[in-house]
Amino acid sequence: MIRFDNVSKRYPSGFEALSRISFRLPRGQLSYLTGHSGAGKSTLLKLIALIERPSRGQIILDGVNLSHMRNRRVPSIRRHIGIIFQNHHLLHDRPVFDNVALPLVIQGYRHREIGKRVRAALDQVGLLGKEKAQPVTLSGGEQQRVGIARAIVHKPALLLADEPTGNLDPALSREIMALFARFNQVGATVLIASHDLDLIRETGYPVISLSQGEIVHNDLAAGDDYAASA
């Protein structure tokens, strides 16, 4: 589903965040992206989400080349992607329902369908009774679950998560990772950036490790077999 072919990203300042990155992540796979702070994890996810563009190389998402895509086509690609941020990026002047509904409103769903999907998404993350709550009244773990509900409400084929457990204690972190595993089990492709190596080892899923913008370890390296199913 995702293919990077010799992808590099150099910012206008001259800093090269990624250098000659190549890997393949097949449809329906859950994998972790690890590395030290500044290794390039967030930049890699932003390239997939079309928040940033590569300086060199090609990124193929579900058969579509993202590298030189026109801006007007970006919204149609993002409709198939759910993004979870470490710092939630919730609208604190809106209740939980409105936060989760935002992607559906943008895409023009009807009111009745929005209500149905929002409640289903909140149910999946264990927050069905919190739809009228203000984000400020929720715990950090609950706010992260709201962010996850917002990311899955439009039933994306691909979930990208950037340090989704960075501010959570170990027990809550395991609960959040278990949620991602459940979404993967029902067909979503999931790529999670995380520095929590102990937790990652517990899960047993494939890992891609970055250092100084380069891949130093890749469990998908025998990826011709993986790619055959992509």
C-alpha positions, 0 to 999 in steps of 0.5 A: 500500500505504501512504497518509498523509493529512494526518498529524501527530504531537505528543508529550506534551511538545508537540514536533510531530515530523510536520506534515500529512504526505501521500504514497502508496507503492504495493505493490511499491515501494522508496523512501527517506526522508531528512532531517536528524537529528530531521526525523521519519524514525523517527517516520514509520516508528513510525507505520506499525509501530503503535509510535506513533499519529498525533495527527491524520490517517489512515494506510492500510496495505493498505486498513486504517486504522491511525489508530484501530485497537484495540490487540488488532488490532495484532499481526495487522497487525505479522505483515505487517511486517518492521522493521530497526533501526540498533542491531540490538536483538539478544538477546545471550544467545541464538545467531543462530538464536534471534534470527532465529526469534523472530518465528516463535516468537511467531506459533506456528510449528511447530519444523520450519517454524521451522528451515526458515525460519530457515535460508532467511533466513540463507542470503539474507543470507549467514550460513547458517554462523553460526546457532550463533554468539553475536551478540557474536562477529559484526562490525557488518555481520554483526549487521545482517544478522542483524537483516535475517534476523529481519525477513524470516523471516516473509516480510512484505509490507512492510519498514521499515528505520531507518538500517540502514547508519548504523554501517557503512562504505561497502562494507558499506552498499552490500551492505546496500542491495543486499539490500533491492533484492533483497527488493523485486525478489521483491515486498516493499514497502520503505521505508528511512530513511537520511541517506546521500544519496550512497548513495541517489543511486547506487541511483536509487530514489524519495526522500521528504525531510523537514525539521522534520517536513514533506515538502520533496521527494517523488519520488512526488508525481506519486503518482496514477499510483503510487497506481493500482497500490497 
